[in-house]
Amino acid sequence: MRLSRTVAGTLVIVTLVVGVVIGFLSGYYGPGAGTATTWKHLLSRDAAEGVREKLLGEINGGNIRHNLREITRTPHLAGTEAAHRLARHIARLWQEQGLTGVKTLPYTVMLSYPDKDNPNRIVLRDGSGDVVHTSQLAEKILSPEQNHSDVVPPYNAFSAPGTPKGPLVYVNYGRMEDFLWLKDNKQVNFTGTICIARYGKIFRGDKAKHAQEFGASGLILYSDPKDYSADTTHSVYPDSWWLPGTGVQRGSLNMNVDPLTPGYPGTESAYYLPDGEANLPKIPVHPIGFDDAKIFLENIAGDEAPESWRGALPITYRLGPGFKEPAWCLEMYISTHNENRTTYNVVGFIEGEIEPDRYVLVGNHYDAWVFGAVDPSSGTASILELSRTMGKLVKEGWRPRRTIVFCAWGSEEQGLIGSREWVENYAHILGNRAVAYLNMDMSIQGNYSFGGRALPMLVRPLYDAAKQVPNPNPEEIAKGRATVYDTWVIGVPQKDADGKHTGKPRVPLLGAGSDFTHFISKVGVTCADLRYRFDEKQGISSYPLYHSVYETFHLVDKIMDPTFAYSKATTQLLGEMARNLADSYVLPFDVGSFASAIEDYAERVEKHSGSLMRSHGMDRGLEYLRLAVIKFRLAAEQFQRRVESVDRNNPLAVRQLNDQMMQLGKAFIDPLGLPGRPFTRNVVFAPSVRNQYAGSSFPGLTDALFEISRDPNQEARWQEVSKQLAVITYFIETAAVSLQKPVDL
């Protein structure tokens, strides 16, 4: 009898608890008063109304300015205590803003530094050995905020140390075609020479690689006024954004090489290669300003440079080799060395309410060559304001459908190191769960127009976000262009093959210039990079003060964005894009754009190399490629119809479609990697082997065809072309299958 009473009492309590829970859920989750809510309704709920407006309205340009002022008070070079201090500051802010699971993750990596006691320099000597000119050891102080003891002298990270000397050769931009032109047309023998190249067009590390391949003993890099100052008559910093002759662009020569733990993260348990095995430059490389370059270049002998090779210095550009005074000689004294240090990544989460296992990642690196007011601190300042805004919305009751992950990467400037280590550490999880990665290396590099870059499936979400953000330019608003999109479509127009405007903005393909690189190349996550940009019609290679000591808070606050309206607009655009990806019931990806990109890449192969490939017996291979592309297009169209007709009351059906879209980019990951690049695994989107800044479509095939006529082993080279053609065909076919219904395999 006592047992029966106990059971009865327990049943009463359970019944009451269940009743309370049901009542609570009905009131909390119910779409309206008195309406019973089911889990199906919760799972199939779309984004809450009004969140976009709250998000855009809360973002404050004054807060971005404050963030930037604090970040740029001191230099924060990768691997230094100043950089670690900034990482701790970001972690503390994210915790205060309400992000959860904030972590600071250490990795042991190889970094590169100059020797303070033996400064890098370049010396021009006459026939008696007397010094004619020595390059400046540090940039001239032009404003008080530059005067800081932690400013690192100009250098190129991962340069080999050494003291080469020899005749000077001018190699234009140091591209492969520049070296080949000198070799073929001027019979230049580069062995034992020191080359001088202007910055621009391609990644600086590829310039060094080309110089090394052609036998040069050293390389000098400089910023020509034509590429970074328009000409030498402009007013320069601190009165404008133009580069003075004393300004020098620092930068790493390493982009994709992991010297210590290739393919694996630099954790405590990792195996570290001996230093001598690191695949790094073998020749000394050093950057200088155009004041120094003028003295070296005006004394070069030899033929005049072609017109397209001439910069804007008031000299006659000559090719060399050697000097007008035959006994003169150039010497490089480079003491740059490598050290193993700890770098730190910081991550923080806004946990998704319904699909917490699906991640929308938002990130930027925080390390800088000096103050880094544009690169990267303008981006860091914006992301800290976005995290504050989203944290405030969470405190007010909003939760995104999917988890938003905020990321602050360390040591990007020395070779995308922090993000690479993190992607290697969590590759399996990212491959299965990452929806997209949105990168903001810098929020502004000009104030002409927005200029986002993205992989094809994120182009439409990028357009949609730009249409929601108010135009920060009053002059554009007066012309009837109310949104960021309205100026973008005019300022950066997309053109078709006939040169006609398509009515949409141009969205370039991503290469390997920032932290999105390893998300794309290693795990196939779809990515975008957002920033305001300068007008490319100015003919400059970058914003002029890039990576110099003059990239200060003054530059942004007084010259580039005094009201921080452009910084605010880019932050709003990033926030709306992240919210849309995290909150939308059906992911806003555009599979059709992916199919169009594949068609375009195949057409380029046919146009540029089809006849040559057929002459080597690849008719069937090209036909198989054509059929695979058609198959992929049809699969994409059928898939899009399924998306449009899906039963939105069936959350499992929607989740299945979302997962298929999320996994599409990952279907092009080859575990064997690209030829000669085993850790670059994306067979559709990857950096060019000759310019890592630029994206390359069908990179394995493109690389195999590059300068193929010069290869002495023609048979082996054409076998590689045939193989790469088959590889890309295979991956397009399997990607098409991945879009089919699961029962259609």
C-alpha positions in Angstrom: 0.0 0.0 0.0 2.9 2.4 0.8 4.5 1.6 -2.6 1.3 2.4 -4.4 1.0 5.7 -2.6 4.6 6.5 -3.6 4.0 5.7 -7.2 0.8 7.7 -7.3 2.6 10.7 -5.8 5.4 10.4 -8.3 2.9 10.3 -11.2 1.1 13.4 -9.9 4.4 15.3 -9.7 5.5 14.2 -13.2 2.1 15.2 -14.6 2.4 18.6 -13.0 6.0 19.1 -14.3 5.1 18.0 -17.8 2.1 20.3 -17.8 4.2 23.3 -16.7 6.8 22.6 -19.4 4.2 22.3 -22.1 2.6 25.5 -20.9 5.9 27.3 -20.9 6.9 26.1 -24.4 3.5 27.0 -25.7 3.8 30.5 -24.3 7.5 31.0 -25.2 7.7 29.5 -28.6 4.1 30.0 -29.7 3.6 32.0 -32.8 0.6 33.7 -31.3 -1.4 33.7 -28.1 -3.3 30.5 -27.4 -1.5 28.6 -30.2 0.1 25.3 -29.3 3.6 25.0 -30.7 5.3 21.9 -32.0 8.9 21.1 -32.4 8.2 21.2 -36.1 7.3 24.8 -35.9 10.4 25.6 -33.9 12.7 23.8 -36.4 11.1 25.3 -39.4 11.0 28.8 -38.1 12.6 31.4 -40.4 14.6 34.5 -39.4 12.8 36.8 -36.9 11.5 40.0 -38.3 13.2 43.2 -37.4 16.6 41.8 -36.6 18.2 43.2 -39.7 17.0 46.7 -39.0 18.2 46.5 -35.4 21.6 45.2 -36.5 22.2 47.9 -39.1 20.9 50.6 -36.8 23.0 49.6 -33.8 26.4 49.6 -35.6 28.2 52.9 -34.7 31.0 54.5 -36.6 32.2 56.3 -33.5 32.7 53.0 -31.8 34.8 51.8 -34.8 36.9 54.9 -34.5 37.5 54.3 -30.8 38.5 50.7 -31.5 40.9 51.7 -34.2 42.5 54.4 -32.0 43.1 51.9 -29.2 44.5 49.1 -31.5 46.9 51.4 -33.4 48.5 53.1 -30.4 51.5 50.8 -30.6 53.0 48.5 -33.3 51.9 44.8 -33.0 54.2 42.7 -35.0 53.4 39.0 -35.2 54.9 36.9 -32.4 55.7 39.8 -30.1 54.4 40.6 -26.7 52.4 43.5 -28.2 50.6 41.1 -30.5 49.9 38.8 -27.6 48.6 41.7 -25.5 46.2 42.6 -28.3 45.0 39.0 -28.5 44.2 39.1 -24.8 42.4 42.5 -25.3 40.2 41.0 -28.0 39.4 37.9 -25.9 38.4 40.2 -22.9 36.2 42.4 -25.1 34.4 39.4 -26.5 33.7 38.0 -23.1 32.3 41.4 -22.0 30.2 41.6 -25.1 28.5 38.3 -24.3 30.2 35.9 -26.6 30.5 32.4 -25.2 33.3 29.8 -25.2 36.0 32.5 -25.9 39.3 30.8 -26.3 42.9 31.9 -26.9 44.6 29.1 -28.8 48.5 28.9 -29.0 50.5 27.4 -31.8 54.3 27.1 -32.1 55.3 28.5 -35.5 58.3 29.8 -37.4 58.4 33.5 -37.8 61.0 35.9 -39.3 62.7 39.0 -38.0 65.5 41.4 -38.8 68.6 41.7 -36.6 68.5 44.9 -34.6 72.2 44.8 -34.0 73.1 44.2 -37.7 70.5 46.2 -39.7 69.7 45.2 -43.3 71.0 47.5 -45.9 72.0 47.8 -49.6 75.3 49.5 -50.5 76.5 50.9 -53.8 80.3 51.1 -54.0 82.6 52.6 -56.6 85.7 51.0 -58.1 87.8 51.9 -55.0 85.3 50.3 -52.7 84.1 53.6 -51.3 80.4 53.9 -50.5 78.4 55.8 -53.1 75.1 55.3 -51.4 73.6 53.2 -48.6 69.9 52.5 -48.4 68.0 54.0 -45.4 67.9 51.9 -42.3 64.6 53.2 -41.1 61.7 55.2 -42.6 61.8 59.0 -41.9 59.6 60.2 -39.1 56.9 62.5 -40.6 54.4 62.7 -37.8 54.7 62.3 -34.0 52.7 59.1 -33.8 55.3 57.2 -35.8 58.0 57.8 -33.2 57.8 54.5 -31.3 60.6 52.2 -30.2 58.8 49.1 -31.3 58.7 50.1 -35.0 60.4 47.3 -36.9 62.8 48.4 -39.7 61.7 47.5 -43.3 62.4 43.9 -44.2 61.0 40.9 -46.1 60.1 38.1 -43.8 61.7 34.7 -44.6 64.4 36.2 -46.8 67.6 34.2 -46.7 70.4 35.9 -44.9 73.6 36.7 -46.9 75.9 39.3 -48.4 75.7 38.9 -52.2 77.3 41.4 -54.5 77.1 41.8 -58.2 75.7 43.9 -61.1 72.2 45.2 -61.0 69.4 44.1 -63.4 66.0 45.8 -63.7 63.3 43.1 -64.1 60.1 45.3 -64.1 57.5 43.6 -61.9 59.5 40.4 -61.5 56.9 38.3 -63.2 57.8 35.1 -65.1 57.1 36.9 -68.4 59.5 39.7 -67.4 62.4 37.4 -66.7 61.6 35.4 -69.9 61.5 38.6 -72.0 65.0 39.7 -70.7 66.4 36.2 -71.3 64.9 35.8 -74.8 65.2 39.3 -76.1 68.2 40.7 -74.3 70.1 37.5 -73.7 70.5 38.4 -70.0 72.3 35.8 -67.9 71.0 36.3 -64.4 73.6 34.1 -62.7 75.3 36.1 -60.0 73.3 39.3 -60.6 71.2 41.3 -58.1 67.7 42.0 -59.5 65.6 45.0 -58.7 61.8 44.8 -59.2 59.0 47.1 -58.5 56.2 46.0 -56.2 52.8 45.3 -57.8 51.0 43.0 -60.2 51.9 39.7 -58.4 52.8 38.4 -54.9 56.2 39.5 -53.7 57.2 35.9 -52.8 56.6 34.9 -56.4 59.0 37.6 -57.5 61.6 36.1 -55.2 60.9 32.6 -56.5 61.4 33.8 -60.1 64.7 35.6 -59.3 65.9 32.4 -57.6 64.8 30.2 -60.4 66.7 32.3 -62.9 70.0 32.2 -60.9 70.0 35.7 -59.3 72.0 36.0 -56.1 69.7 38.6 -54.6 66.5 40.7 -55.1 65.6 44.2 -54.2 61.9 45.3 -54.1 60.8 48.9 -54.3 57.5 50.9 -54.6 57.6 52.9 -57.8 55.7 56.2 -57.7 53.7 55.0 -60.8 52.2 52.2 -58.7 52.0 53.9 -55.3 52.2 57.7 -55.6 50.7 58.3 -59.1 53.7 60.5 -59.7 56.3 62.4 -57.7 54.5 65.8 -57.8 51.6 64.9 -55.5 51.6 66.0 -51.9 52.4 63.0 -49.8 51.8 61.7 -46.3 51.0 63.2 -43.8 49.2 65.6 -46.1 47.6 63.0 -48.3 47.5 59.2 -48.7 50.3 59.1 -51.3 53.5 57.3 -50.4 56.6 59.5 -49.8 60.0 58.4 -51.2 61.1 57.3 -47.7 58.1 54.9 -47.3 58.9 51.2 -47.6 56.5 48.2 -48.0 57.3 45.4 -45.7 56.0 41.9 -46.4 56.5 38.2 -46.2 57.9 36.1 -49.0 56.0 33.0 -47.7 52.3 32.4 -48.4 51.6 28.7 -48.5 54.6 27.0 -46.9 54.3 25.6 -43.4 58.0 25.4 -42.5 57.7 23.4 -39.3 54.6 21.2 -39.3 53.4 20.9 -43.0 49.8 19.7 -43.1 49.4 19.6 -39.3 48.9 22.2 -36.6 51.8 23.4 -34.5 50.5 22.0 -31.2 52.5 20.6 -28.3 52.2 17.1 -29.6 53.2 17.9 -33.2 56.3 16.7 -34.9 58.5 19.6 -36.0 60.8 19.4 -39.0 64.4 20.4 -38.5 64.9 24.0 -39.5 67.1 23.0 -42.5 64.2 21.2 -44.1 62.0 24.3 -44.4 61.2 25.1 -48.0 61.9 28.8 -47.9 63.7 31.4 -50.2 67.3 30.7 -50.7 68.4 34.2 -51.8 68.5 37.5 -49.8 65.5 39.8 -50.5 65.1 43.4 -49.2 62.6 46.2 -49.7 63.5 49.9 -50.2 61.7 53.2 -50.8 61.8 55.0 -54.2 64.2 57.6 -52.9 66.8 54.9 -52.6 65.7 53.1 -55.7 66.1 56.3 -57.8 69.8 56.4 -57.0 70.4 52.7 -57.9 68.3 52.8 -61.0 69.6 56.1 -62.5 73.1 54.6 -62.4 72.2 51.4 -64.3 73.8 50.8 -67.7 72.4 48.9 -70.6 69.5 49.4 -73.0 66.5 51.6 -72.2 63.6 49.7 -70.7 60.4 49.2 -72.9 57.8 51.9 -72.4 55.5 49.6 -70.4 58.4 48.9 -68.0 59.0 52.6 -67.1 57.8 53.9 -63.8 57.3 57.5 -62.7 60.8 58.3 -61.3 62.5 61.3 -63.1 65.1 59.0 -64.7 65.8 57.0 -67.8 64.8 53.4 -66.9 67.5 51.0 -68.1 67.8 47.3 -67.9 71.4 46.6 -67.0 73.1 44.4 -66.1 75.7 46.6 -64.4 76.3 50.3 -63.9 77.4 53.2 -66.1 80.6 53.1 -64.2 81.9 49.6 -65.0 83.7 49.1 -61.7 80.8 50.0 -59.5 79.1 47.1 -57.6 76.0 46.6 -55.5 76.2 44.8 -52.2 73.4 43.4 -50.0 73.8 43.0 -46.2 70.8 40.9 -45.1 70.7 39.5 -41.5 67.0 38.5 -41.4 66.6 35.3 -39.4 63.9 32.8 -38.4 62.7 32.0 -34.9 60.2 29.6 -33.4 57.6 31.6 -31.5 54.1 31.2 -30.2 51.2 32.8 -32.1 47.7 33.1 -30.7 44.3 32.8 -32.3 41.2 34.0 -30.5 37.7 32.6 -31.2 34.3 33.4 -29.6 30.8 32.0 -30.3 27.2 33.1 -30.5 25.6 29.7 -30.2 22.9 28.9 -32.7 19.5 28.2 -31.3 18.3 25.6 -33.7 21.3 24.4 -35.6 24.3 25.0 -33.3 26.4 22.5 -35.2 26.4 24.7 -38.3 29.0 27.4 -38.3 29.1 30.8 -40.0 32.6 32.1 -39.4 33.6 35.8 -39.4 37.2 36.7 -39.1 40.2 39.0 -39.5 43.8 39.0 -38.4 45.1 41.3 -35.8 48.9 41.3 -36.3 50.4 44.2 -38.3 53.8 45.1 -39.7 53.7 48.3 -37.8 50.6 50.2 -36.7 48.5 48.7 -39.4 45.7 51.3 -39.3 44.3 49.9 -42.6 45.7 46.4 -42.8 44.4 44.9 -40.6 43.3 47.2 -37.9 40.5 48.8 -39.8 39.0 45.3 -40.2 39.7 44.4 -36.5 38.0 47.6 -35.3 34.9 46.8 -37.5 34.6 43.2 -36.3 34.9 44.3 -32.7 31.9 46.6 -33.3 30.0 43.9 -35.1 30.6 41.4 -32.2 29.4 44.1 -29.7 26.3 44.7 -31.8 25.4 41.1 -32.1 26.2 40.5 -28.4 23.7 43.3 -27.6 21.0 41.7 -29.7 21.6 38.3 -28.0 21.2 40.0 -24.6 17.9 41.5 -25.9 16.6 38.0 -26.8 17.8 37.3 -30.3 19.6 34.0 -31.1 20.7 33.1 -34.7 19.5 29.8 -36.1 23.1 28.7 -36.7 26.3 29.4 -34.6 28.3 32.5 -35.5 32.0 32.1 -34.8 34.1 35.2 -34.5 37.8 34.7 -35.2 40.9 36.8 -34.7 44.0 35.3 -36.4 47.6 35.8 -35.4 50.6 36.0 -37.7 48.7 36.5 -40.9 51.3 38.9 -42.3 54.1 36.4 -42.1 52.2 33.9 -44.3 48.6 33.4 -43.2 50.0 31.4 -40.3 47.3 31.6 -37.6 44.4 30.8 -39.7 46.3 28.0 -41.4 47.1 26.3 -38.1 43.5 26.6 -37.0 42.1 25.1 -40.2 44.6 22.3 -39.9 43.6 21.7 -36.3 39.9 21.6 -37.1 39.8 20.5 -40.7 37.5 17.5 -40.2 35.0 19.6 -38.2 35.1 22.5 -40.7 34.6 20.1 -43.6 31.5 18.8 -42.1 30.0 21.8 -40.3 31.2 25.1 -41.8 28.6 27.0 -43.8 30.8 29.8 -44.9 33.8 32.0 -43.9 33.5 35.8 -44.2 36.8 37.6 -44.1 37.6 41.2 -43.5 41.3 41.7 -43.9 40.6 45.5 -43.9 37.3 47.3 -43.9 38.6 50.1 -46.1 41.4 50.5 -48.6 39.8 53.5 -50.2 36.4 55.3 -50.3 35.4 54.9 -54.0 33.1 51.9 -53.9 32.5 48.7 -52.1 34.6 45.9 -53.7 33.9 42.5 -52.3 35.4 39.3 -53.6 33.8 35.9 -53.2 33.4 32.3 -54.5 30.4 31.9 -56.8 27.8 30.7 -54.3 28.2 33.8 -52.1 27.8 36.3 -54.9 24.0 36.6 -54.5 24.2 36.9 -50.7 26.8 39.6 -51.2 24.5 41.5 -53.6 21.6 41.1 -51.2 23.5 42.5 -48.3 24.8 45.5 -50.3 21.2 46.4 -51.3 20.3 46.7 -47.6 23.1 49.0 -46.5 22.7 52.8 -46.8 25.2 54.5 -49.1 27.9 56.3 -47.0 28.7 58.8 -49.8 26.5 61.9 -49.7 27.4 62.8 -53.3 26.2 59.4 -54.5 23.0 59.7 -52.5 22.4 63.1 -54.2 22.6 61.2 -57.5 19.9 58.8 -56.5 22.1 56.0 -55.4 20.7 55.2 -52.0 22.5 52.0 -51.2 26.0 50.6 -51.3 24.9 48.3 -54.1 23.8 51.3 -56.2 27.3 52.8 -56.3 29.0 49.4 -56.5 27.1 48.4 -59.7 28.2 51.7 -61.4 31.7 51.9 -60.0 32.8 48.3 -60.4 30.7 47.0 -63.3 30.6 43.3 -64.4 31.1 42.9 -68.1 30.4 40.0 -70.4 32.7 38.4 -73.0 31.7 41.2 -75.5 32.6 43.9 -73.0 28.9 44.8 -72.3 27.7 45.7 -68.8 25.7 42.9 -67.3 23.8 45.2 -64.9 25.6 43.6 -61.9 28.7 44.5 -60.0 31.9 42.6 -60.7 32.9 40.1 -58.0 36.5 38.9 -58.5 37.6 35.4 -57.6 39.5 35.0 -54.4 43.2 34.1 -54.6 45.5 33.6 -51.6 46.1 37.0 -50.2 44.4 36.6 -46.8 43.0 34.3 -44.2 40.3 32.8 -46.4 43.0 30.9 -48.3 43.2 27.7 -46.3 39.4 27.5 -45.8 39.2 27.3 -49.6 42.3 25.3 -50.5 42.3 22.8 -47.7 38.6 22.1 -46.8 36.5 23.7 -49.5 34.6 26.1 -47.4 32.9 28.8 -49.5 34.3 32.3 -48.7 34.0 36.0 -49.3 36.3 39.0 -48.5 34.7 42.4 -47.9 36.2 45.9 -48.0 35.7 49.4 -49.5 38.2 50.1 -52.2 39.9 52.8 -54.2 39.2 53.5 -57.9 41.2 51.0 -60.0 41.3 53.6 -62.8 43.9 55.5 -60.6 46.3 52.8 -61.9 47.9 52.1 -58.5 48.7 48.6 -57.2 47.4 49.1 -53.7 46.5 51.8 -51.3 49.8 53.7 -51.4 50.9 53.5 -47.7 50.4 49.7 -47.6 52.7 48.0 -44.9 54.7 51.1 -44.3 55.2 53.0 -41.0 52.9 55.7 -42.4 49.9 53.5 -42.2 48.7 55.2 -39.0 45.5 56.2 -37.2 46.0 59.7 -38.7 45.7 58.2 -42.2 42.3 56.7 -41.6 40.9 59.4 -39.2 42.0 62.5 -41.2 42.4 61.3 -44.8 40.6 58.1 -45.8 37.5 58.0 -43.7 37.2 61.1 -41.3 33.5 60.3 -40.4 34.1 56.5 -40.4 31.0 56.3 -42.6 32.7 53.9 -45.0 34.0 51.7 -42.1 30.5 51.7 -40.7 29.0 50.7 -44.1 31.4 47.8 -44.6 30.7 46.6 -41.0 26.9 46.7 -41.7 27.4 44.8 -44.9 29.5 42.1 -43.1 26.9 41.9 -40.3 23.9 41.6 -42.6 25.6 38.9 -44.7 26.6 36.9 -41.6 23.1 37.3 -40.2 21.5 36.2 -43.4 23.7 33.0 -43.6 23.2 32.3 -39.9 19.4 33.1 -39.7 17.8 32.0 -43.0 15.8 28.8 -42.8 17.0 27.9 -46.3 20.6 28.9 -47.0 20.7 31.8 -49.5 23.4 30.1 -51.6 23.2 30.3 -55.4 24.1 26.9 -56.9 23.4 28.3 -60.4 26.3 30.7 -60.1 28.6 27.8 -59.3 27.4 26.1 -62.4 27.9 29.3 -64.5 31.5 29.6 -63.1 32.3 26.0 -64.1 31.0 26.6 -67.6 33.0 29.8 -67.9 36.2 28.0 -66.8 35.7 25.2 -69.2 35.1 27.7 -72.0 38.4 29.4 -71.1 40.2 26.1 -71.4 38.7 25.5 -74.8 39.4 29.1 -76.0 43.0 29.3 -74.9 44.2 25.7 -75.1 41.7 23.6 -76.9 43.4 23.4 -80.3 46.8 22.7 -78.7 45.4 20.0 -76.5 43.6 18.4 -79.5 46.8 18.4 -81.4 48.2 16.2 -78.6 45.3 13.7 -78.8 43.0 15.0 -76.1 39.8 15.2 -78.2 38.0 12.6 -76.1 39.3 14.2 -72.8 37.9 17.6 -73.8 34.6 16.0 -74.9 34.3 14.3 -71.5 34.9 17.6 -69.8 32.2 19.2 -71.9 29.7 16.5 -71.0 30.6 16.7 -67.3 30.0 20.5 -67.3 26.6 19.9 -69.0 25.8 17.3 -66.3 26.7 19.7 -63.6 24.5 22.5 -65.1 21.5 20.2 -65.3 22.1 18.9 -61.8 22.3 22.5 -60.5 19.0 23.5 -62.3 17.2 20.4 -60.9 18.5 21.1 -57.5 17.3 24.7 -57.6 13.9 23.5 -58.5 13.9 21.3 -55.4 14.9 24.3 -53.3 12.1 26.4 -54.6 9.5 23.6 -54.2 10.7 22.1 -50.9 8.1 21.6 -48.2 9.1 24.3 -45.7 7.1 22.6 -43.0 9.5 19.6 -43.3 12.7 20.7 -41.5 14.5 17.5 -42.3 14.0 18.1 -46.0 15.3 21.7 -45.7 18.3 20.5 -43.7 19.1 18.0 -46.4 19.1 20.6 -49.1 21.1 23.0 -46.9 23.7 20.3 -46.3 24.0 19.6 -50.0 24.6 23.3 -50.7 27.1 23.5 -47.8 29.0 20.5 -49.0 29.1 21.4 -52.7 32.4 23.4 -52.5 33.9 20.5 -50.5 33.1 18.1 -53.3 36.1 19.6 -55.2 38.7 18.8 -52.6 41.3 16.3 -53.9 43.0 14.5 -50.9 46.1 14.1 -53.2 46.4 17.9 -53.7 47.6 19.7 -56.8 50.8 18.8 -58.7 53.7 20.0 -56.6 51.3 21.5 -54.0 50.0 18.6 -51.9 48.4 20.8 -49.3 46.5 22.9 -51.9 43.6 20.6 -52.6 40.9 22.5 -54.3 40.8 21.5 -58.0 38.5 24.4 -59.0 39.6 27.4 -56.9 43.2 27.9 -55.9 45.9 30.6 -56.1 47.9 30.7 -59.3 51.3 29.0 -59.0 52.9 32.1 -60.5 50.9 34.7 -58.5 49.5 33.6 -55.2 47.5 36.8 -54.9 45.4 35.9 -57.9 42.8 33.1 -58.1 43.2 30.5 -60.8 40.4 28.4 -62.2 41.1 24.7 -62.8 44.6 25.3 -61.2 46.0 21.9 -61.8 45.3 22.0 -65.5 46.3 25.7 -65.8 49.6 25.0 -64.1 50.3 22.0 -66.3 49.8 24.1 -69.4 51.8 27.1 -68.3 54.8 27.7 -70.6 54.5 24.1 -71.7 56.4 24.7 -75.0 59.6 25.5 -72.9 59.7 22.2 -71.1 62.4 19.9 -72.5 60.5 16.8 -71.4 57.4 17.3 -73.6 56.1 13.8 -73.3 55.9 13.8 -69.5 54.5 17.3 -69.5 51.6 16.4 -71.8 50.9 13.3 -69.8 50.4 15.6 -66.8 48.1 17.8 -68.8 46.0 14.7 -69.8 45.9 13.6 -66.2 44.8 17.0 -64.9 42.1 17.1 -67.5 40.8 13.8 -66.3 41.0 14.8 -62.7 38.9 18.0 -63.1 36.4 16.1 -65.2 36.0 13.5 -62.5 35.5 16.1 -59.8 32.8 17.9 -61.8 31.0 14.7 -62.4 31.0 13.7 -58.7 30.0 17.2 -57.7 27.0 16.9 -60.0 26.0 13.6 -58.3 26.3 15.3 -54.9 23.4 17.7 -55.9 21.1 14.8 -56.8 18.5 13.3 -54.4 20.1 10.8 -52.1 18.2 7.9 -53.7 19.5 8.9 -57.2 23.2 7.8 -56.7 
